[in-house]
């Protein structure tokens, strides 16, 4: 029994010494880890302030993906003050700031250390049409057009609405991209006055036709017939101004592609001897196109310009 007890005591003593040694080793390991992390953090801070990792001028920002916006215009949108340490930049915040600009749909920002600089890749919103909001007076007139033809008692005519001021006309102008995104024209041109403007014009409230616009524009871009203006003020009658004349289509529908195809087959129409007397082309039924002639009994001076 005595021998067994002595052996047990010696084993216990050895284990205690091993535990104390293990604790000391772990303590020194933690100390070294703390010192190493502190040195690494301090080293990064020191290196980040070195001239080699600092952006001094806009030319150190490389712009990619831009098609119609110049690199200089994109750089002007960056929320950067020079000189700027690369390690203190927040790429996500810079990208979000860029995406808040009307012509930028998407942006990604990455930084590179050798050489020091930024790479900014953008996806632009390319404007495909000018947009003009319908005037209030026109909207009221369209809404009451049916009432004016009823047998209601005659009333004194109301004065015509005042012509919009130049400021109001500017505020009613915007640009559309192919997805239906709309922005005021002033916001678009304020970035760069040399930006090209689209030749296609759309008249009407974008909220009314936004859902149909992507499919309409896709079909329109495929059509060989040149269209200069789309009048969408009356959703019940879409009106196009084309190289062949004014075209009435009725409400926008799945027949739009067939209507454009029927219009393309009428390219000989300008050679018709009475072409100048055509008021508009009726393509509400693309299978049976019709021509609306100007009223013969209307004096020349009273005809609409």
ZADO-1210 file (C-alpha; in nm, 4 decimals, padded with zeros to 6 digits):
<atoms>
<atom x="00.0000" y="00.0000" z="00.0000" code="UNK" pos="1"/>
<atom x="00.2857" y="00.2393" z="00.0891" code="UNK" pos="2"/>
<atom x="00.4520" y="00.1799" z="-00.2482" code="UNK" pos="3"/>
<atom x="00.1262" y="00.2444" z="-00.4345" code="UNK" pos="4"/>
<atom x="00.0693" y="00.5688" z="-00.2423" code="UNK" pos="5"/>
<atom x="00.4219" y="00.6948" z="-00.3109" code="UNK" pos="6"/>
<atom x="00.3873" y="00.6260" z="-00.6812" code="UNK" pos="7"/>
<atom x="00.0573" y="00.8094" z="-00.6958" code="UNK" pos="8"/>
<atom x="00.2012" y="01.1122" z="-00.5193" code="UNK" pos="9"/>
<atom x="00.4936" y="01.1288" z="-00.7604" code="UNK" pos="10"/>
<atom x="00.2617" y="01.1084" z="-01.0615" code="UNK" pos="11"/>
<atom x="00.0434" y="01.3838" z="-00.9242" code="UNK" pos="12"/>
<atom x="00.3443" y="01.6057" z="-00.8656" code="UNK" pos="13"/>
<atom x="00.4687" y="01.5489" z="-01.2188" code="UNK" pos="14"/>
<atom x="00.1270" y="01.6345" z="-01.3615" code="UNK" pos="15"/>
<atom x="00.1140" y="01.9574" z="-01.1614" code="UNK" pos="16"/>
<atom x="00.4513" y="02.0611" z="-01.2963" code="UNK" pos="17"/>
<atom x="00.3409" y="01.9813" z="-01.6528" code="UNK" pos="18"/>
<atom x="00.0240" y="02.1859" z="-01.6112" code="UNK" pos="19"/>
<atom x="00.2200" y="02.4843" z="-01.4786" code="UNK" pos="20"/>
<atom x="00.4615" y="02.4558" z="-01.7706" code="UNK" pos="21"/>
<atom x="00.1706" y="02.4339" z="-02.0176" code="UNK" pos="22"/>
<atom x="00.0093" y="02.7443" z="-01.8682" code="UNK" pos="23"/>
<atom x="00.3336" y="02.9398" z="-01.8984" code="UNK" pos="24"/>
<atom x="00.3722" y="02.8336" z="-02.2629" code="UNK" pos="25"/>
<atom x="00.0149" y="02.9380" z="-02.3458" code="UNK" pos="26"/>
<atom x="00.0644" y="03.2696" z="-02.1673" code="UNK" pos="27"/>
<atom x="00.3756" y="03.3486" z="-02.3701" code="UNK" pos="28"/>
<atom x="00.1986" y="03.2394" z="-02.6901" code="UNK" pos="29"/>
<atom x="-00.0863" y="03.4806" z="-02.6239" code="UNK" pos="30"/>
<atom x="00.1598" y="03.7580" z="-02.5528" code="UNK" pos="31"/>
<atom x="00.3448" y="03.6940" z="-02.8779" code="UNK" pos="32"/>
<atom x="00.0173" y="03.6818" z="-03.0712" code="UNK" pos="33"/>
<atom x="-00.0902" y="04.0148" z="-02.9239" code="UNK" pos="34"/>
<atom x="00.2447" y="04.1707" z="-03.0070" code="UNK" pos="35"/>
<atom x="00.2363" y="04.0279" z="-03.3615" code="UNK" pos="36"/>
<atom x="-00.1165" y="04.1548" z="-03.4312" code="UNK" pos="37"/>
<atom x="-00.0302" y="04.4974" z="-03.2921" code="UNK" pos="38"/>
<atom x="00.2822" y="04.5160" z="-03.5048" code="UNK" pos="39"/>
<atom x="00.0917" y="04.4041" z="-03.8131" code="UNK" pos="40"/>
<atom x="-00.1825" y="04.6627" z="-03.7582" code="UNK" pos="41"/>
<atom x="00.0726" y="04.9337" z="-03.6950" code="UNK" pos="42"/>
<atom x="00.2638" y="04.8271" z="-04.0034" code="UNK" pos="43"/>
<atom x="-00.0468" y="04.8444" z="-04.2198" code="UNK" pos="44"/>
<atom x="-00.1277" y="05.1904" z="-04.0903" code="UNK" pos="45"/>
<atom x="00.2277" y="05.3014" z="-04.1532" code="UNK" pos="46"/>
<atom x="00.2365" y="05.1528" z="-04.5020" code="UNK" pos="47"/>
<atom x="-00.1033" y="05.2995" z="-04.5910" code="UNK" pos="48"/>
<atom x="00.0308" y="05.6473" z="-04.5331" code="UNK" pos="49"/>
<atom x="00.3335" y="05.5934" z="-04.7562" code="UNK" pos="50"/>
<atom x="00.3408" y="05.7848" z="-05.0857" code="UNK" pos="51"/>
<atom x="00.3199" y="05.4621" z="-05.2877" code="UNK" pos="52"/>
<atom x="-00.0323" y="05.3801" z="-05.1605" code="UNK" pos="53"/>
<atom x="-00.1889" y="05.7217" z="-05.2023" code="UNK" pos="54"/>
<atom x="-00.3992" y="05.8547" z="-05.4916" code="UNK" pos="55"/>
<atom x="-00.2800" y="06.2021" z="-05.5826" code="UNK" pos="56"/>
<atom x="-00.4774" y="06.2794" z="-05.8983" code="UNK" pos="57"/>
<atom x="-00.7956" y="06.1714" z="-06.0841" code="UNK" pos="58"/>
<atom x="-00.5891" y="06.0058" z="-06.3576" code="UNK" pos="59"/>
<atom x="-00.5042" y="05.7283" z="-06.1101" code="UNK" pos="60"/>
<atom x="-00.8709" y="05.6218" z="-06.1305" code="UNK" pos="61"/>
<atom x="-00.9273" y="05.3936" z="-06.4295" code="UNK" pos="62"/>
<atom x="-01.2790" y="05.3993" z="-06.5792" code="UNK" pos="63"/>
<atom x="-01.4155" y="05.0919" z="-06.7597" code="UNK" pos="64"/>
<atom x="-01.7464" y="05.0089" z="-06.9246" code="UNK" pos="65"/>
<atom x="-01.8385" y="05.3660" z="-07.0208" code="UNK" pos="66"/>
<atom x="-01.9853" y="05.4039" z="-07.3688" code="UNK" pos="67"/>
<atom x="-02.1215" y="05.7583" z="-07.3987" code="UNK" pos="68"/>
<atom x="-02.0048" y="05.9175" z="-07.0726" code="UNK" pos="69"/>
<atom x="-01.6449" y="06.0322" z="-07.0862" code="UNK" pos="70"/>
<atom x="-01.3969" y="05.9075" z="-06.8278" code="UNK" pos="71"/>
<atom x="-01.3595" y="06.2654" z="-06.7069" code="UNK" pos="72"/>
<atom x="-01.7355" y="06.2908" z="-06.6458" code="UNK" pos="73"/>
<atom x="-01.7398" y="05.9669" z="-06.4454" code="UNK" pos="74"/>
<atom x="-01.4394" y="06.0800" z="-06.2404" code="UNK" pos="75"/>
<atom x="-01.6189" y="06.4061" z="-06.1597" code="UNK" pos="76"/>
<atom x="-01.8940" y="06.2017" z="-05.9916" code="UNK" pos="77"/>
<atom x="-01.6529" y="06.0300" z="-05.7517" code="UNK" pos="78"/>
<atom x="-01.6726" y="06.1540" z="-05.3900" code="UNK" pos="79"/>
<atom x="-01.2943" y="06.1801" z="-05.3589" code="UNK" pos="80"/>
<atom x="-01.0609" y="06.4484" z="-05.2321" code="UNK" pos="81"/>
<atom x="-00.6994" y="06.4260" z="-05.3439" code="UNK" pos="82"/>
<atom x="-00.4595" y="06.3122" z="-05.2082" code="UNK" pos="83"/>
<atom x="-00.6454" y="06.0077" z="-05.0714" code="UNK" pos="84"/>
<atom x="-00.5090" y="05.6994" z="-04.8954" code="UNK" pos="85"/>
<atom x="-00.6170" y="05.3767" z="-05.0641" code="UNK" pos="86"/>
<atom x="-00.6616" y="05.1952" z="-04.7336" code="UNK" pos="87"/>
<atom x="-00.9076" y="05.4552" z="-04.6101" code="UNK" pos="88"/>
<atom x="-01.1302" y="05.4372" z="-04.9154" code="UNK" pos="89"/>
<atom x="-01.4654" y="05.2588" z="-04.8966" code="UNK" pos="90"/>
<atom x="-01.5316" y="05.1036" z="-05.2406" code="UNK" pos="91"/>
<atom x="-01.8942" y="05.0168" z="-05.1625" code="UNK" pos="92"/>
<atom x="-01.9758" y="05.3720" z="-05.0536" code="UNK" pos="93"/>
<atom x="-01.8136" y="05.5102" z="-05.3698" code="UNK" pos="94"/>
<atom x="-02.0147" y="05.2688" z="-05.5869" code="UNK" pos="95"/>
<atom x="-02.3416" y="05.3687" z="-05.4176" code="UNK" pos="96"/>
<atom x="-02.2617" y="05.7360" z="-05.4744" code="UNK" pos="97"/>
<atom x="-02.2022" y="05.6710" z="-05.8436" code="UNK" pos="98"/>
<atom x="-02.5276" y="05.4755" z="-05.8778" code="UNK" pos="99"/>
<atom x="-02.7186" y="05.7745" z="-05.7412" code="UNK" pos="100"/>
<atom x="-02.6240" y="05.9687" z="-06.0572" code="UNK" pos="101"/>
<atom x="-02.8969" y="05.9442" z="-06.3273" code="UNK" pos="102"/>
<atom x="-02.6822" y="05.7997" z="-06.6105" code="UNK" pos="103"/>
<atom x="-02.5215" y="05.5256" z="-06.3944" code="UNK" pos="104"/>
<atom x="-02.7233" y="05.2055" z="-06.3541" code="UNK" pos="105"/>
<atom x="-02.4554" y="04.9995" z="-06.1799" code="UNK" pos="106"/>
<atom x="-02.1024" y="05.0568" z="-06.0525" code="UNK" pos="107"/>
<atom x="-01.8273" y="04.8470" z="-05.8971" code="UNK" pos="108"/>
<atom x="-01.5119" y="04.9907" z="-05.7426" code="UNK" pos="109"/>
<atom x="-01.1908" y="04.7970" z="-05.6755" code="UNK" pos="110"/>
<atom x="-00.8579" y="04.9238" z="-05.5484" code="UNK" pos="111"/>
<atom x="-00.5119" y="04.8005" z="-05.6480" code="UNK" pos="112"/>
<atom x="-00.1855" y="04.8714" z="-05.4706" code="UNK" pos="113"/>
<atom x="00.0740" y="04.8186" z="-05.7425" code="UNK" pos="114"/>
<atom x="00.0487" y="05.0688" z="-05.8917" code="UNK" pos="115"/>
<atom x="-00.1712" y="05.2578" z="-05.6495" code="UNK" pos="116"/>
<atom x="-00.5095" y="05.3384" z="-05.7988" code="UNK" pos="117"/>
<atom x="-00.8775" y="05.2572" z="-05.8386" code="UNK" pos="118"/>
<atom x="-01.0671" y="05.0746" z="-06.1098" code="UNK" pos="119"/>
<atom x="-01.4270" y="05.1852" z="-06.1575" code="UNK" pos="120"/>
<atom x="-01.6515" y="04.9763" z="-06.3836" code="UNK" pos="121"/>
<atom x="-01.9860" y="05.1300" z="-06.4726" code="UNK" pos="122"/>
<atom x="-02.2988" y="05.0185" z="-06.6532" code="UNK" pos="123"/>
<atom x="-02.4715" y="05.3175" z="-06.8096" code="UNK" pos="124"/>
<atom x="-02.8344" y="05.3992" z="-06.8709" code="UNK" pos="125"/>
<atom x="-02.8291" y="05.4897" z="-07.2381" code="UNK" pos="126"/>
<atom x="-03.1104" y="05.7316" z="-07.3325" code="UNK" pos="127"/>
<atom x="-03.3068" y="05.6160" z="-07.6358" code="UNK" pos="128"/>
<atom x="-03.5848" y="05.8761" z="-07.6432" code="UNK" pos="129"/>
<atom x="-03.6731" y="06.2257" z="-07.5317" code="UNK" pos="130"/>
<atom x="-03.9829" y="06.2332" z="-07.3129" code="UNK" pos="131"/>
<atom x="-04.2322" y="06.5179" z="-07.2974" code="UNK" pos="132"/>
<atom x="-04.5051" y="06.5071" z="-07.0354" code="UNK" pos="133"/>
<atom x="-04.8578" y="06.5728" z="-07.1582" code="UNK" pos="134"/>
<atom x="-04.9828" y="06.9232" z="-07.0838" code="UNK" pos="135"/>
<atom x="-05.2598" y="06.9492" z="-06.8266" code="UNK" pos="136"/>
<atom x="-05.4832" y="07.1321" z="-07.0724" code="UNK" pos="137"/>
<atom x="-05.4423" y="06.8530" z="-07.3282" code="UNK" pos="138"/>
<atom x="-05.5236" y="06.5863" z="-07.0723" code="UNK" pos="139"/>
<atom x="-05.8426" y="06.7634" z="-06.9683" code="UNK" pos="140"/>
<atom x="-05.9443" y="06.8104" z="-07.3304" code="UNK" pos="141"/>
<atom x="-05.8932" y="06.4412" z="-07.4036" code="UNK" pos="142"/>
<atom x="-06.0888" y="06.3365" z="-07.0964" code="UNK" pos="143"/>
<atom x="-06.3869" y="06.5557" z="-07.1930" code="UNK" pos="144"/>
<atom x="-06.3848" y="06.4824" z="-07.5649" code="UNK" pos="145"/>
<atom x="-06.6750" y="06.2395" z="-07.5368" code="UNK" pos="146"/>
<atom x="-06.8830" y="06.4704" z="-07.3198" code="UNK" pos="147"/>
<atom x="-06.8580" y="06.7483" z="-07.5752" code="UNK" pos="148"/>
<atom x="-07.0364" y="06.5332" z="-07.8344" code="UNK" pos="149"/>
<atom x="-07.3377" y="06.4542" z="-07.6125" code="UNK" pos="150"/>
<atom x="-07.6727" y="06.6342" z="-07.6141" code="UNK" pos="151"/>
<atom x="-07.5957" y="06.8214" z="-07.2929" code="UNK" pos="152"/>
<atom x="-07.7108" y="07.1860" z="-07.2807" code="UNK" pos="153"/>
<atom x="-07.4711" y="07.4264" z="-07.4388" code="UNK" pos="154"/>
<atom x="-07.2511" y="07.6199" z="-07.2023" code="UNK" pos="155"/>
<atom x="-07.0172" y="07.9086" z="-07.2533" code="UNK" pos="156"/>
<atom x="-06.6774" y="07.7877" z="-07.3727" code="UNK" pos="157"/>
<atom x="-06.3968" y="07.8049" z="-07.1214" code="UNK" pos="158"/>
<atom x="-06.0872" y="08.0003" z="-07.2104" code="UNK" pos="159"/>
<atom x="-05.7987" y="07.7982" z="-07.3451" code="UNK" pos="160"/>
<atom x="-05.5282" y="07.7142" z="-07.0905" code="UNK" pos="161"/>
<atom x="-05.2356" y="07.9499" z="-07.0825" code="UNK" pos="162"/>
<atom x="-04.9316" y="07.8478" z="-07.2806" code="UNK" pos="163"/>
<atom x="-04.6662" y="07.6873" z="-07.0596" code="UNK" pos="164"/>
<atom x="-04.3714" y="07.9019" z="-06.9643" code="UNK" pos="165"/>
<atom x="-04.0211" y="07.8121" z="-07.0727" code="UNK" pos="166"/>
<atom x="-03.9406" y="07.6863" z="-06.7219" code="UNK" pos="167"/>
<atom x="-04.2474" y="07.4611" z="-06.7284" code="UNK" pos="168"/>
<atom x="-04.1515" y="07.3265" z="-07.0706" code="UNK" pos="169"/>
<atom x="-03.8031" y="07.2395" z="-06.9462" code="UNK" pos="170"/>
<atom x="-03.9412" y="07.0682" z="-06.6347" code="UNK" pos="171"/>
<atom x="-04.1669" y="06.8559" z="-06.8575" code="UNK" pos="172"/>
<atom x="-03.8744" y="06.7217" z="-07.0597" code="UNK" pos="173"/>
<atom x="-03.6838" y="06.4080" z="-06.9732" code="UNK" pos="174"/>
<atom x="-03.4999" y="06.1135" z="-07.1238" code="UNK" pos="175"/>
<atom x="-03.5978" y="05.7460" z="-07.1385" code="UNK" pos="176"/>
<atom x="-03.3789" y="05.4399" z="-07.1566" code="UNK" pos="177"/>
<atom x="-03.4895" y="05.1140" z="-07.3158" code="UNK" pos="178"/>
<atom x="-03.6234" y="04.9771" z="-06.9851" code="UNK" pos="179"/>
<atom x="-03.8532" y="05.2757" z="-06.9234" code="UNK" pos="180"/>
<atom x="-03.6345" y="05.4513" z="-06.6663" code="UNK" pos="181"/>
<atom x="-03.7044" y="05.8262" z="-06.6786" code="UNK" pos="182"/>
<atom x="-03.5012" y="06.1206" z="-06.5547" code="UNK" pos="183"/>
<atom x="-03.5385" y="06.4964" z="-06.6076" code="UNK" pos="184"/>
<atom x="-03.3437" y="06.6227" z="-06.9057" code="UNK" pos="185"/>
<atom x="-03.1793" y="06.8868" z="-06.6883" code="UNK" pos="186"/>
<atom x="-03.0328" y="06.6200" z="-06.4579" code="UNK" pos="187"/>
<atom x="-02.8925" y="06.4390" z="-06.7606" code="UNK" pos="188"/>
<atom x="-02.7393" y="06.7345" z="-06.9445" code="UNK" pos="189"/>
<atom x="-02.6013" y="06.8991" z="-06.6295" code="UNK" pos="190"/>
<atom x="-02.3252" y="06.6365" z="-06.6189" code="UNK" pos="191"/>
<atom x="-02.1999" y="06.7077" z="-06.9691" code="UNK" pos="192"/>
<atom x="-02.3634" y="06.9467" z="-07.2136" code="UNK" pos="193"/>
<atom x="-02.1964" y="06.7682" z="-07.5042" code="UNK" pos="194"/>
<atom x="-02.3809" y="06.4405" z="-07.4397" code="UNK" pos="195"/>
<atom x="-02.5762" y="06.3318" z="-07.7496" code="UNK" pos="196"/>
<atom x="-02.9547" y="06.3487" z="-07.7276" code="UNK" pos="197"/>
<atom x="-03.1817" y="06.0878" z="-07.8891" code="UNK" pos="198"/>
<atom x="-03.3876" y="06.1831" z="-08.1935" code="UNK" pos="199"/>
<atom x="-03.6958" y="05.9815" z="-08.0963" code="UNK" pos="200"/>
<atom x="-03.9565" y="06.1752" z="-07.8969" code="UNK" pos="201"/>
<atom x="-04.2338" y="06.0366" z="-07.6756" code="UNK" pos="202"/>
<atom x="-04.5258" y="06.2521" z="-07.5612" code="UNK" pos="203"/>
<atom x="-04.7289" y="06.1411" z="-07.2615" code="UNK" pos="204"/>
<atom x="-04.7075" y="06.0455" z="-06.8966" code="UNK" pos="205"/>
<atom x="-04.4304" y="05.7849" z="-06.8406" code="UNK" pos="206"/>
<atom x="-04.6296" y="05.6327" z="-06.5543" code="UNK" pos="207"/>
<atom x="-04.8970" y="05.5341" z="-06.8069" code="UNK" pos="208"/>
<atom x="-04.6739" y="05.3574" z="-07.0592" code="UNK" pos="209"/>
<atom x="-04.3738" y="05.2492" z="-06.8482" code="UNK" pos="210"/>
<atom x="-04.4754" y="04.8800" z="-06.8411" code="UNK" pos="211"/>
<atom x="-04.5342" y="04.8651" z="-07.2171" code="UNK" pos="212"/>
<atom x="-04.2353" y="05.0745" z="-07.3194" code="UNK" pos="213"/>
<atom x="-03.9633" y="04.8010" z="-07.3106" code="UNK" pos="214"/>
<atom x="-04.1513" y="04.5705" z="-07.5490" code="UNK" pos="215"/>
<atom x="-04.2624" y="04.8600" z="-07.7718" code="UNK" pos="216"/>
<atom x="-03.9112" y="04.9974" z="-07.8046" code="UNK" pos="217"/>
<atom x="-03.7714" y="04.6525" z="-07.8776" code="UNK" pos="218"/>
<atom x="-04.0121" y="04.6099" z="-08.1688" code="UNK" pos="219"/>
<atom x="-03.9545" y="04.9681" z="-08.2814" code="UNK" pos="220"/>
<atom x="-03.5775" y="04.9217" z="-08.2923" code="UNK" pos="221"/>
<atom x="-03.6247" y="04.6222" z="-08.5221" code="UNK" pos="222"/>
<atom x="-03.8540" y="04.8012" z="-08.7651" code="UNK" pos="223"/>
<atom x="-03.7000" y="04.9443" z="-09.0842" code="UNK" pos="224"/>
<atom x="-03.9555" y="05.2275" z="-09.0789" code="UNK" pos="225"/>
<atom x="-03.8129" y="05.5416" z="-08.9217" code="UNK" pos="226"/>
<atom x="-04.0268" y="05.6767" z="-08.6360" code="UNK" pos="227"/>
<atom x="-03.9577" y="06.0276" z="-08.5078" code="UNK" pos="228"/>
<atom x="-04.2373" y="06.0731" z="-08.2529" code="UNK" pos="229"/>
<atom x="-04.4725" y="05.8627" z="-08.0399" code="UNK" pos="230"/>
<atom x="-04.7846" y="06.0317" z="-07.9040" code="UNK" pos="231"/>
<atom x="-04.9061" y="05.8321" z="-07.6030" code="UNK" pos="232"/>
<atom x="-05.1262" y="06.1001" z="-07.4489" code="UNK" pos="233"/>
<atom x="-05.4360" y="05.8944" z="-07.5256" code="UNK" pos="234"/>
<atom x="-05.3776" y="05.5291" z="-07.4248" code="UNK" pos="235"/>
<atom x="-05.6739" y="05.4337" z="-07.6441" code="UNK" pos="236"/>
<atom x="-05.4990" y="05.5599" z="-07.9577" code="UNK" pos="237"/>
<atom x="-05.1238" y="05.5378" z="-08.0003" code="UNK" pos="238"/>
<atom x="-05.0082" y="05.7809" z="-08.2717" code="UNK" pos="239"/>
<atom x="-04.6770" y="05.7552" z="-08.4543" code="UNK" pos="240"/>
<atom x="-04.5071" y="06.0142" z="-08.6701" code="UNK" pos="241"/>
<atom x="-04.3088" y="05.8242" z="-08.9297" code="UNK" pos="242"/>
<atom x="-04.1275" y="05.8832" z="-09.2558" code="UNK" pos="243"/>
<atom x="-04.4478" y="05.7691" z="-09.4316" code="UNK" pos="244"/>
<atom x="-04.6765" y="06.0021" z="-09.2377" code="UNK" pos="245"/>
<atom x="-04.8910" y="06.0032" z="-08.9244" code="UNK" pos="246"/>
<atom x="-05.0151" y="05.6598" z="-08.8164" code="UNK" pos="247"/>
<atom x="-05.3021" y="05.5777" z="-08.5776" code="UNK" pos="248"/>
<atom x="-05.2669" y="05.2384" z="-08.4086" code="UNK" pos="249"/>
<atom x="-05.5365" y="05.2311" z="-08.1431" code="UNK" pos="250"/>
<atom x="-05.4356" y="05.1005" z="-07.7978" code="UNK" pos="251"/>
<atom x="-05.0945" y="04.9357" z="-07.7706" code="UNK" pos="252"/>
<atom x="-05.1304" y="04.5585" z="-07.7954" code="UNK" pos="253"/>
<atom x="-04.9660" y="04.2404" z="-07.9158" code="UNK" pos="254"/>
<atom x="-05.0538" y="04.3528" z="-08.2713" code="UNK" pos="255"/>
<atom x="-04.7844" y="04.6217" z="-08.2624" code="UNK" pos="256"/>
<atom x="-04.5264" y="04.4128" z="-08.4514" code="UNK" pos="257"/>
<atom x="-04.7851" y="04.3279" z="-08.7189" code="UNK" pos="258"/>
<atom x="-04.8810" y="04.6957" z="-08.7447" code="UNK" pos="259"/>
<atom x="-04.5190" y="04.7952" z="-08.8051" code="UNK" pos="260"/>
<atom x="-04.4854" y="04.5191" z="-09.0630" code="UNK" pos="261"/>
<atom x="-04.7978" y="04.6418" z="-09.2434" code="UNK" pos="262"/>
<atom x="-04.6587" y="04.9955" z="-09.2389" code="UNK" pos="263"/>
<atom x="-04.3323" y="04.8764" z="-09.3918" code="UNK" pos="264"/>
<atom x="-04.5284" y="04.7334" z="-09.6855" code="UNK" pos="265"/>
<atom x="-04.6702" y="05.0804" z="-09.7611" code="UNK" pos="266"/>
<atom x="-04.3401" y="05.2374" z="-09.8662" code="UNK" pos="267"/>
<atom x="-04.4801" y="05.3254" z="-10.2085" code="UNK" pos="268"/>
<atom x="-04.7431" y="05.5475" z="-10.0468" code="UNK" pos="269"/>
<atom x="-04.5457" y="05.8757" z="-10.0922" code="UNK" pos="270"/>
<atom x="-04.5645" y="05.8201" z="-10.4690" code="UNK" pos="271"/>
<atom x="-04.9443" y="05.8301" z="-10.4619" code="UNK" pos="272"/>
<atom x="-05.0774" y="06.1395" z="-10.6467" code="UNK" pos="273"/>
<atom x="-05.2950" y="06.2366" z="-10.3496" code="UNK" pos="274"/>
<atom x="-05.0303" y="06.1678" z="-10.0860" code="UNK" pos="275"/>
<atom x="-05.0255" y="06.5323" z="-09.9728" code="UNK" pos="276"/>
<atom x="-05.3976" y="06.5093" z="-09.8912" code="UNK" pos="277"/>
<atom x="-05.3608" y="06.2152" z="-09.6512" code="UNK" pos="278"/>
<atom x="-05.4522" y="06.3062" z="-09.2935" code="UNK" pos="279"/>
<atom x="-05.3267" y="05.9839" z="-09.1363" code="UNK" pos="280"/>
<atom x="-05.2854" y="05.6099" z="-09.1893" code="UNK" pos="281"/>
<atom x="-05.5256" y="05.3924" z="-08.9908" code="UNK" pos="282"/>
<atom x="-05.3558" y="05.0690" z="-08.8828" code="UNK" pos="283"/>
<atom x="-05.5834" y="04.9754" z="-08.5959" code="UNK" pos="284"/>
<atom x="-05.6468" y="04.6583" z="-08.7936" code="UNK" pos="285"/>
<atom x="-05.3140" y="04.5647" z="-08.9566" code="UNK" pos="286"/>
<atom x="-05.4932" y="04.3129" z="-09.1780" code="UNK" pos="287"/>
<atom x="-05.6997" y="04.5916" z="-09.3329" code="UNK" pos="288"/>
<atom x="-05.5058" y="04.9227" z="-09.3456" code="UNK" pos="289"/>
<atom x="-05.7053" y="05.2353" z="-09.4244" code="UNK" pos="290"/>
<atom x="-05.6203" y="05.5883" z="-09.5317" code="UNK" pos="291"/>
<atom x="-05.7944" y="05.8883" z="-09.3788" code="UNK" pos="292"/>
<atom x="-05.8000" y="06.1778" z="-09.6230" code="UNK" pos="293"/>
<atom x="-05.8248" y="06.5426" z="-09.5300" code="UNK" pos="294"/>
<atom x="-06.1714" y="06.6931" z="-09.5545" code="UNK" pos="295"/>
<atom x="-06.2136" y="06.8304" z="-09.9061" code="UNK" pos="296"/>
<atom x="-06.4608" y="07.0978" z="-09.7947" code="UNK" pos="297"/>
<atom x="-06.2260" y="07.2516" z="-09.5396" code="UNK" pos="298"/>
<atom x="-06.0671" y="07.5734" z="-09.6712" code="UNK" pos="299"/>
<atom x="-05.6908" y="07.5527" z="-09.7074" code="UNK" pos="300"/>
<atom x="-05.6216" y="07.8302" z="-09.4580" code="UNK" pos="301"/>
<atom x="-05.8153" y="07.6522" z="-09.1800" code="UNK" pos="302"/>
<atom x="-05.6328" y="07.3238" z="-09.2066" code="UNK" pos="303"/>
<atom x="-05.4100" y="07.2189" z="-08.9201" code="UNK" pos="304"/>
<atom x="-05.0463" y="07.2865" z="-08.9864" code="UNK" pos="305"/>
</atoms>
